[in-house]
Amino acid sequence: MTDKRIAVYGGGERGGKEALFLRSYSADVTLLLPIGEPRPGPHIAERLEAAAIVTINDVPDSFRFQSDAVLIDTPDGALRFDTLYPALGSDIRSELAATLGADRSEEGCLTVDTHQRTSVPGLYAAGDVVLGLDQISHAMGEGGVAATTIRNDLDEGKPTWR
Ligand SMILES: Cc1cc2nc3c(=O)[nH]c(=O)nc-3n(C[C@H](O)[C@H](O)[C@H](O)COP(=O)(O)OP(=O)(O)OC[C@H]3O[C@@H](n4cnc5c(N)ncnc54)[C@H](O)[C@@H]3O)c2cc1C
């Protein structure tokens, strides 16, 4: 990423914020707004302009990947970037846990205690489905905490002696 020509593909506040984040890695960041996606609000638009991030609207999902570049068709013609960063967000798949009665945040994330226990005894959660950082290292750390808690909770009920 560092000092590369970066394209960020994503709409609304999310796309704008991701482009601003990546501006710390490169002076050459372009925000590509997918067709039909909302534009960033005035506050983000102002920051994008101040950061010299070019925004191109109504970009179709037409990408041609080469060994060292990606070509993207835009209303301004085909543009070449070193890298493409998708900023399309994520869907929180907590429905299954919700059917068991697990508490969720307004966004739909599972709420857990400091040991990854959900509100349902015997049900634990870790990673992006829990409100948090959305980073691999964080998800793995929470997984480790959950595994230890599961072991300890099982041991409480019935000692796991050999
Ligand atoms: C474009 C993008 C770039 C990213 N870049 C980085 C990065 O550079 N560094 C970083 O640390 N993090 C990055 N992340 C975030 C990182 O990918 C996530 O934080 C991490 O993958 C979370 O792991 P997870 O196991 O919680 O969830 P996931 O990796 O999403 O795994 C959940 C799995 O559960 C499956 N699943 C969902 N519902 C069900 C169901 N009902 N039944 C069975 N299976 C189900 C899904 O198919 C999926 O395989 C990025 C994310 C995106 C989208």
Ligand as a Chemical Component Dictionary entry (heavy atoms), coordinates in Angstrom:
data_LIG
# 
_chem_comp.id                   LIG 
_chem_comp.type                 NON-POLYMER 
_chem_comp.pdbx_formal_charge   0 
_chem_comp.three_letter_code    LIG 
# 
loop_
_chem_comp_atom.comp_id 
_chem_comp_atom.atom_id 
_chem_comp_atom.alt_atom_id 
_chem_comp_atom.type_symbol 
_chem_comp_atom.charge 
_chem_comp_atom.model_Cartn_x 
_chem_comp_atom.model_Cartn_y 
_chem_comp_atom.model_Cartn_z 
_chem_comp_atom.pdbx_ordinal 
LIG C1  C1  C 0 -12.130 -6.117  2.508  1  
LIG C2  C2  C 0 -11.635 -6.442  3.900  2  
LIG C3  C3  C 0 -10.322 -6.195  4.231  3  
LIG C4  C4  C 0 -9.858  -6.516  5.501  4  
LIG N1  N1  N 0 -8.547  -6.284  5.799  5  
LIG C5  C5  C 0 -8.074  -6.639  6.992  6  
LIG C6  C6  C 0 -6.697  -6.467  7.288  7  
LIG O1  O1  O 0 -5.902  -6.006  6.470  8  
LIG N2  N2  N 0 -6.267  -6.825  8.518  9  
LIG C7  C7  C 0 -7.104  -7.338  9.453  10 
LIG O2  O2  O 0 -6.655  -7.663  10.562 11 
LIG N3  N3  N 0 -8.417  -7.518  9.194  12 
LIG C8  C8  C 0 -8.924  -7.187  7.980  13 
LIG N4  N4  N 0 -10.255 -7.366  7.716  14 
LIG C9  C9  C 0 -11.137 -7.877  8.785  15 
LIG C10 C10 C 0 -10.985 -9.384  8.966  16 
LIG O3  O3  O 0 -11.200 -10.034 7.709  17 
LIG C11 C11 C 0 -12.012 -9.863  9.994  18 
LIG O4  O4  O 0 -11.860 -9.136  11.197 19 
LIG C12 C12 C 0 -11.850 -11.349 10.330 20 
LIG O5  O5  O 0 -11.960 -12.124 9.152  21 
LIG C13 C13 C 0 -12.919 -11.764 11.348 22 
LIG O6  O6  O 0 -12.875 -13.152 11.516 23 
LIG P1  P1  P 0 -14.170 -13.916 11.981 24 
LIG O7  O7  O 0 -13.764 -15.363 12.104 25 
LIG O8  O8  O 0 -14.781 -13.232 13.142 26 
LIG O9  O9  O 0 -15.231 -13.743 10.807 27 
LIG P2  P2  P 0 -15.162 -14.256 9.305  28 
LIG O10 O10 O 0 -13.750 -14.314 8.802  29 
LIG O11 O11 O 0 -16.151 -13.398 8.569  30 
LIG O12 O12 O 0 -15.679 -15.745 9.392  31 
LIG C14 C14 C 0 -17.021 -16.057 9.687  32 
LIG C15 C15 C 0 -17.354 -17.337 8.924  33 
LIG O13 O13 O 0 -18.620 -17.813 9.361  34 
LIG C16 C16 C 0 -19.366 -18.222 8.227  35 
LIG N5  N5  N 0 -20.791 -18.153 8.591  36 
LIG C17 C17 C 0 -21.555 -17.067 8.764  37 
LIG N6  N6  N 0 -22.805 -17.411 9.108  38 
LIG C18 C18 C 0 -22.822 -18.769 9.178  39 
LIG C19 C19 C 0 -23.825 -19.727 9.487  40 
LIG N7  N7  N 0 -25.079 -19.365 9.855  41 
LIG N8  N8  N 0 -23.485 -21.020 9.440  42 
LIG C20 C20 C 0 -22.210 -21.414 9.115  43 
LIG N9  N9  N 0 -21.227 -20.542 8.812  44 
LIG C21 C21 C 0 -21.538 -19.235 8.841  45 
LIG C22 C22 C 0 -18.957 -17.253 7.141  46 
LIG O14 O14 O 0 -19.220 -17.791 5.872  47 
LIG C23 C23 C 0 -17.447 -17.117 7.414  48 
LIG O15 O15 O 0 -16.694 -18.124 6.761  49 
LIG C24 C24 C 0 -10.736 -7.071  6.452  50 
LIG C25 C25 C 0 -12.067 -7.329  6.119  51 
LIG C26 C26 C 0 -12.518 -7.006  4.857  52 
LIG C27 C27 C 0 -13.968 -7.308  4.501  53 
# 
loop_
_chem_comp_bond.comp_id 
_chem_comp_bond.atom_id_1 
_chem_comp_bond.atom_id_2 
_chem_comp_bond.value_order 
_chem_comp_bond.pdbx_ordinal 
LIG C1  C2  SING 1  
LIG C2  C3  SING 2  
LIG C2  C26 DOUB 3  
LIG C3  C4  DOUB 4  
LIG C4  N1  SING 5  
LIG C4  C24 SING 6  
LIG N1  C5  DOUB 7  
LIG C5  C6  SING 8  
LIG C5  C8  SING 9  
LIG C6  O1  DOUB 10 
LIG C6  N2  SING 11 
LIG N2  C7  SING 12 
LIG C7  O2  DOUB 13 
LIG C7  N3  SING 14 
LIG N3  C8  DOUB 15 
LIG C8  N4  SING 16 
LIG N4  C9  SING 17 
LIG N4  C24 SING 18 
LIG C9  C10 SING 19 
LIG C10 O3  SING 20 
LIG C10 C11 SING 21 
LIG C11 O4  SING 22 
LIG C11 C12 SING 23 
LIG C12 O5  SING 24 
LIG C12 C13 SING 25 
LIG C13 O6  SING 26 
LIG O6  P1  SING 27 
LIG P1  O7  DOUB 28 
LIG P1  O8  SING 29 
LIG P1  O9  SING 30 
LIG O9  P2  SING 31 
LIG P2  O10 DOUB 32 
LIG P2  O11 SING 33 
LIG P2  O12 SING 34 
LIG O12 C14 SING 35 
LIG C14 C15 SING 36 
LIG C15 O13 SING 37 
LIG C15 C23 SING 38 
LIG O13 C16 SING 39 
LIG C16 N5  SING 40 
LIG C16 C22 SING 41 
LIG N5  C17 SING 42 
LIG N5  C21 SING 43 
LIG C17 N6  DOUB 44 
LIG N6  C18 SING 45 
LIG C18 C19 SING 46 
LIG C18 C21 DOUB 47 
LIG C19 N7  SING 48 
LIG C19 N8  DOUB 49 
LIG N8  C20 SING 50 
LIG C20 N9  DOUB 51 
LIG N9  C21 SING 52 
LIG C22 O14 SING 53 
LIG C22 C23 SING 54 
LIG C23 O15 SING 55 
LIG C24 C25 DOUB 56 
LIG C25 C26 SING 57 
LIG C26 C27 SING 58 
# 
